[in-house]
Amino acid sequence: MTKNTEDTTSEYHVASFVAYPLLAQLDEVKQAITDVEGSEIHATSEEGKIVFTIEGNSYRDIGTKMDIIRVHKGIINLSPVYHQILDESTGDDVAPL
């Protein structure tokens, strides 16, 4: 039997994204982003681009949260910008992706 180490990870992940929504659904997309635990919007341009981050404890956690947002019907495109990992057991940064 394989042990699930997902719950015992000492990693902290933060990833940033730019979402390109349909302007008519901008408010709904922003709400969908903020509804995801660990997500925070940092800026919205006049053209409707949304810059936000997602925090999580693993690659899988970030990916799951990203997929929840990505499939929203009001999003045209979701582009990853940056992903950083911190090993909380040592306090060291793991190389950014």
C-alpha positions in Angstrom: 0.0 0.0 0.0 1.3 3.4 -0.9 1.3 6.1 1.7 -0.3 9.4 0.8 2.2 12.1 1.7 0.0 14.9 0.4 -1.2 15.8 3.9 2.3 15.7 5.5 4.1 17.9 3.0 6.2 20.8 4.4 6.2 22.6 1.1 4.5 26.0 0.5 3.7 26.8 -3.1 2.6 30.2 -4.5 1.9 30.6 -8.2 0.8 33.7 -10.2 -1.5 33.8 -13.2 -3.1 36.2 -15.6 -6.7 35.4 -16.6 -8.3 36.8 -19.7 -12.0 36.8 -19.2 -14.9 37.8 -21.4 -15.6 41.4 -20.4 -19.3 40.7 -20.0 -18.5 38.1 -17.3 -15.6 40.0 -15.6 -17.4 40.2 -12.2 -18.4 36.5 -12.3 -14.8 35.4 -13.1 -13.4 37.6 -10.4 -15.9 36.0 -7.9 -14.9 32.5 -9.2 -11.3 33.2 -8.5 -11.8 34.6 -5.0 -14.1 31.6 -4.2 -11.1 29.3 -4.5 -9.3 28.9 -1.2 -5.8 30.4 -1.3 -6.5 32.6 -4.3 -6.1 36.4 -4.2 -6.6 39.0 -7.0 -3.9 41.6 -7.1 -4.9 43.7 -10.1 -7.4 44.1 -12.9 -6.6 46.1 -16.0 -9.0 48.3 -17.9 -9.0 45.6 -20.6 -10.2 43.1 -18.0 -7.0 41.1 -17.5 -6.9 39.7 -14.0 -3.6 39.2 -12.1 -3.9 36.8 -9.2 -2.0 34.3 -7.1 -2.9 30.8 -5.7 -1.3 29.4 -2.6 -1.1 25.7 -1.8 0.9 22.9 -0.2 1.8 20.9 -3.4 2.0 20.9 -7.1 -1.2 18.9 -7.1 -3.0 21.5 -4.9 -2.0 24.4 -7.1 -3.0 22.4 -10.2 -6.4 21.4 -8.8 -7.2 25.0 -7.8 -6.0 26.3 -11.2 -8.2 23.8 -13.0 -11.3 24.9 -11.0 -10.7 28.5 -12.2 -9.6 27.6 -15.7 -12.8 25.8 -16.7 -15.1 28.8 -15.8 -17.2 29.6 -18.8 -16.2 33.3 -18.7 -12.4 32.7 -19.1 -10.9 32.8 -22.5 -7.4 32.0 -21.4 -5.4 31.4 -18.2 -1.7 31.9 -18.3 0.7 30.9 -15.6 3.4 33.5 -14.9 5.5 32.3 -11.9 5.6 29.4 -9.4 7.8 29.3 -6.3 8.2 26.6 -3.7 9.4 27.0 -0.1 10.4 24.0 1.9 9.0 25.0 5.3 11.0 22.3 7.2 14.3 24.0 6.3 13.1 27.5 5.4 14.9 27.2 2.0 13.6 28.2 -1.3 13.3 25.5 -3.9 14.1 26.8 -7.4 11.2 28.8 -8.9 9.5 27.3 -11.9 
